[in-house]
Every structure is written in C-alpha cells, then in structure tokens.
Amino acid sequence: MGESRHGNKIAPNKQLCRILSKLKPLEKYGIKEFLERLYNKYKSLRKVCRELRRINIKLRTKDLIILFEYLGIKRIPCSPHLAQARIKERKPFNGDKREKLYLWGFCKGDARIEASLTSIRIDVNGKLPTVLCIYEALKQYISKQEAVVVKNSRAYYAFSESIHKESFAFLFKEIDEIIQEVSDIEDLAALLAGLLDSEGSVYLDVRQRKYVYKGEVRVSFTLDHHIEITNCDEYLLTKVQELLKNFGIKATIPRSKTGFGCSRLRIYRREYLVRIIPIILKYLKHTEKKTKTRKTLRDTKPTTSYEYEKKARILKEATRDTIRQKLPVNSLFLFFHFII
C-alpha cells in the first residue's frame, strides 16, 4: 500500500483511511479547521468525540490522537502538577534484558500499544490464558489494586493499562534494533516465548493416513509435532528465522498464508525441538501452551527414552490391529471407492 503525505507527515495505513472516510461530511468545512475549532472550544478529546456523535460521526479518542498527529493539530498538554502526579503513580521498568525481549515479542503479536503525552497504553483482547500472560508480565508495574482483566461483551477477556512512558519506550523499537540485543540462545528463547504466547501455536497430534499396497488397504500413523508462530509482519518472521539459523536451528516459512493473510514460521524437526523447547519453557507464561510444549518435548525425545518407545509401541499395535481389506485386482471401481 502506497504512503500518502500530509503536512510532512507520513500517513499510517488502513486505520487512518477508515477514520478519514468517516469524516467525509466535514470536507466542505475543512476537516482540520473544523476539528481545531472544536478542540480549542472544549479542550478535551472526549468532548470532541461527544460533539461529533451529535452529527452521526462516531470516533474514539484513540482515533482522534492518530488524526491530530496526521493533520498536525497540536494538543494542549495537561498541567505540570497533574503530569508529574501521573508519572509518579507509574512504576518504571526495572527488569532484565530477557524480560524486555519477552514483552517486545508479546506486544508484536496480540497487543495494541499507543503512546500518549505521559504514558504508553497496552490493550490486549483474547482468551483468558493469553490475557493473563501480559498481566503476569506487567503486574509489578500496575499501581491499581482492583482487577484489570475484565470480560467483554464478546465473551473474550480484555487487559488495558497505562505504563511508564520513558522506560517502556523499547516496545516501539523495530526488529532490526531488537535483534542487536540477542546475544545468546537464552535471549532468543525469551523473544520466541513472547511471540509464542501471543500469536503462536503448539501442535501435537497423531496423523492417520489410509493407502493401498498390493491390493490391501493399510493405515499408517505419524507423529505430528511442531511449533508455529503467526504474524502479519513477514519481515519480522524472516529476521527471527535468521536468528534461529545463527544458533543452528532450522525454521521454515511456508508460502501459504492463513485465512487472515498472515505468515507462519515453523520449527518441526525433532532434533531442533529437543534443543529449543527446554529453554523456551523457562519463559513461557501461557498455561495451555506450556502444557502442550512439555508434551511435545516428551514425545520428541530420542528413541531410547521410555515415553517415545511407549508411543511407538502404541502406534505399532494400532497399525497391526487395523483391519486390512483385500481388494479385487481387476476392479477399478472398488479400488477408487476405497481411495476416496
């Protein structure tokens, strides 16, 4: 998508186009001039939103922040006393490098982050185990005593909180800056854990396949286990793939995309899973994915381990006990019937 410019500002993306499409009725008055008059009159973004609703234009304060920055409309800062009081309420980030990498990875997946004049706001919507991951990572920096994870109208859970602006500014860094901080496989595992907790999946399944061999229908069983990270930013996944390669771990990015147009990065070979999973488990916070990852580690151990021998024995017995039906050699109809 091409980038348009307005007042030496690069226009964002689809979100800005959506906001501007709602403001088409104001074009005859001049969008910038109309909004400036409203803001100078009420001195509040919420009141501007309220006035716009009266003329059937529904916008959120977050939309106005993006729009004001794009149009070059200056916002009035809050009073110094109030700003200092808000800053003092928020605790600065004091974690180590791996906590930083985990938070960055998580926010690049399932979170939405926005910077205001005095803070950074993080919004996460999803299933409860996913939302609890960001809560566990940030609970020491939250000053509120009441619950900050709430259930919304769509039966999902939401986390929304403002955090210290200066110390959490690393959340806005690009992947090229972040990879400079990855110095060992532990750092890489922390980054992968954040991406996996937010937009990742752990697959552990037994695939069953029917085939015909010498006129007999046979069934084969295959262990399917891999780790997959999904993201709309294919460049980010490519950089993570290069990082994994630097530490001797091969990952693939299939050409096919998900239904939402996202790319996927997969680690599926047993030798690589055995190396990376024990380290990732140190940093994973998602309870369901952590359980699946432990099972994947157990089932991907070498054939000398008891668990893998047990799994192989179960599959062998299932294959042996499968009913094999003899097919007539000259009956193409029955042959294709069994194939289908």
TAKA-V6472 format. One record per pair of residues at least 12 apart in sequence whose C-alpha atoms are under 10 Angstrom apart, sorted by the first residue. I is the first residue (numbers start at 1). J is the second residue. Records with the same first field share a line. If there is no record, write none. Layout:
I->J, J
This chain:
1->13, 14
5->70, 71
6->70, 71, 72
7->69, 70, 71, 72
8->70, 71, 72
9->69, 70, 71, 72
10->70
11->66, 67, 69, 70, 71
12->66, 67, 70
15->63, 66, 67
16->63, 64, 66, 67, 70
18->63
19->57, 58, 59, 60, 63, 64, 66, 67
20->63, 67
22->56, 57, 58, 59
23->52, 57, 58, 59
24->57
25->55, 56, 57
26->57
31->71
32->67, 68, 70, 71, 72, 73
33->71, 73
35->48, 52, 64, 67, 68, 71, 73
36->48, 68, 73, 74, 75
38->51, 52
39->73, 74, 75, 76
40->75, 76
43->75, 76, 77
44->61, 75, 76
45->60, 61, 62, 63, 64, 65, 75
46->59, 60, 61, 62, 64
47->61
48->60, 61, 64
49->61, 63, 64
62->114, 115, 116
65->114, 115, 116
66->114
75->117
76->117
77->117, 118
78->117, 118
83->117, 118, 119
84->118
86->118, 119, 162, 163, 164
87->118, 119, 163, 164, 165, 166
88->164
89->141, 142, 143, 144, 163, 164
90->119, 141, 142, 143, 144, 162, 163, 164, 165
91->140, 141, 142, 143, 163, 164, 165, 167
92->140, 141, 163, 164, 165, 166, 167, 168
93->138, 140, 141, 163, 164, 165, 166, 167, 168, 169
94->140, 141, 167, 168
95->137
97->181, 182, 187, 190
98->181, 182, 186, 187, 188, 189, 190, 191, 283
99->137, 187, 190, 191, 194, 283
100->137, 168, 170, 171, 178, 181, 187, 190, 191, 194
101->170, 171, 178, 179, 181, 182, 187, 188, 189, 190, 191, 192, 193, 194, 195
102->134, 137, 187, 188, 189, 190, 191, 192, 193, 194, 195, 196, 197, 283, 284
103->133, 134, 137, 138, 168, 170, 171, 190, 191, 193, 194, 195
104->168, 170, 171, 172, 173, 174, 175, 178, 190, 191, 194, 195
105->171, 175, 178, 190, 191, 192, 193, 194, 195, 196, 197, 198, 199
106->124, 130, 133, 134, 137, 171, 191, 192, 193, 194, 195, 196, 197, 198, 199, 200
107->122, 123, 124, 134, 171, 172, 194, 195, 198, 199
108->171, 172, 174, 175, 194, 195, 198, 199, 231, 232, 233, 236
109->124, 194, 195, 196, 197, 198, 199, 200, 229, 230, 231, 232, 233
110->123, 124, 125, 126, 130, 131, 134, 194, 195, 197, 198, 199, 200, 231
111->123, 124, 125, 126, 131, 134, 159, 160, 198, 199
112->124, 125, 160
113->160, 161, 162, 171, 172
114->162, 171, 172
115->162, 163, 165, 169, 172
116->162, 165
117->165
118->162, 163, 164, 165, 166
119->161, 162, 163, 164, 165, 166, 167, 168, 169
120->161, 162, 163, 164, 165, 166, 167, 168, 169, 171
121->160, 161, 162, 163, 164, 165
122->134, 159, 160, 161, 162, 163
123->158, 159, 160, 161, 162
124->149, 157, 158, 159, 160, 161, 198
125->149, 150, 151, 152, 156, 157, 158, 159, 160
126->151, 152, 154, 155, 156, 157, 158, 159, 198
127->151, 155, 156, 157, 158
128->149, 150, 151, 155, 156, 157, 158, 159, 286
129->157, 197, 198, 285, 286, 287, 288, 289
130->157, 158, 197, 198, 199, 285, 286, 287, 288, 289
131->149, 150, 156, 157, 158, 159, 160, 197, 198, 286
132->149, 157, 158, 159, 285, 286, 287
133->194, 197, 198, 284, 285, 286, 287
134->159, 194, 197, 198, 285, 286
135->148, 149, 159, 160, 161
136->285, 286
137->285
138->161, 163
141->161, 162, 163, 164
142->161, 162, 163, 164
143->161, 162, 163
144->161
147->159
148->160, 161
149->161
174->236
175->235, 236, 237, 239, 240
176->235, 236, 239
178->191
179->191, 239, 240, 242, 243
182->243
183->243
184->243, 246, 247
185->243, 244, 246, 247, 276, 279, 280
186->276, 279, 280, 282, 283
187->279, 280
188->240, 243, 244, 247, 276, 279, 280
189->244, 276, 277, 278, 279, 280, 281, 282, 283, 284
190->279, 280, 281, 282, 283, 284
191->240, 280, 283
192->229, 240, 244, 276, 280, 283, 284
193->229, 277, 279, 280, 281, 282, 283, 284, 285, 286, 290
194->280, 283, 284, 285, 286
195->228, 229, 230, 231, 284
196->227, 228, 229, 230, 280, 284, 285, 286, 289
197->229, 283, 284, 285, 286, 287, 288, 289, 290
198->229, 230, 231, 286
199->228, 229, 230, 231, 264
200->227, 228, 229, 230, 231, 264, 265, 266, 289
201->226, 227, 228, 229, 230, 266, 289, 292, 293
202->225, 226, 227, 228, 229, 266, 267, 288, 289, 290, 291, 292, 293, 295, 296
203->224, 225, 226, 227, 228, 268, 289, 292, 293, 295, 296
204->223, 224, 225, 226, 227, 292, 293, 295, 296, 299
205->222, 223, 224, 225, 226, 296
206->220, 221, 222, 223, 224, 225, 315
207->220, 221, 222, 223, 224
208->220, 221, 222, 223, 319
209->221, 222
210->338, 339, 340
211->338, 339
212->324, 325, 326, 327, 335, 338, 339
213->326, 327
214->326, 327, 329
215->324, 325, 326, 327, 328, 329, 330, 335
216->323, 324, 325, 326, 327, 328, 329, 335, 338
217->322, 323, 324, 325, 326, 327, 335, 338, 339
218->319, 320, 322, 323, 324, 325, 326
219->318, 319, 320, 321, 322, 323, 324
220->315, 316, 318, 319, 320, 322
221->312, 315, 316, 318, 319
222->312, 315
223->299, 300, 311, 312, 315
224->268, 269, 296, 299, 300
225->267, 268, 269, 270, 273, 292, 293, 295, 296, 297, 299, 300
226->266, 267, 268, 269, 270, 272, 273, 293, 296, 300
227->251, 264, 265, 266, 267, 268, 269, 273, 277, 293, 296
228->251, 252, 253, 264, 265, 266, 267, 268
229->253, 263, 264, 265, 266, 267
230->253, 257, 258, 262, 263, 264, 265, 266
231->258, 260, 261, 262, 263, 264, 265
232->257, 258, 260, 261, 262, 263, 264
233->262, 263, 264
234->253, 262, 263, 264, 265
235->263
236->263
237->251, 252, 253, 263, 264, 265, 266
238->251, 252, 253, 263, 264, 265
240->265
241->253, 265, 266, 267
244->267, 272, 276
247->276
248->272, 275
249->267, 269, 271, 272, 273, 275, 276
250->266, 267, 268, 269, 271, 272, 273
251->265, 266, 267, 268, 269, 272
252->264, 265, 266, 267, 268
253->265, 266, 267
254->266
268->300
269->300
270->296, 297, 299, 300, 301, 302
271->300, 301, 302
272->300
273->293, 296, 297, 300, 301
274->296, 297, 298, 299, 300, 301, 302
275->297
276->297
277->290, 293, 294, 296, 297
278->293, 294, 297
280->293
281->293, 294, 297
299->311, 312
325->338
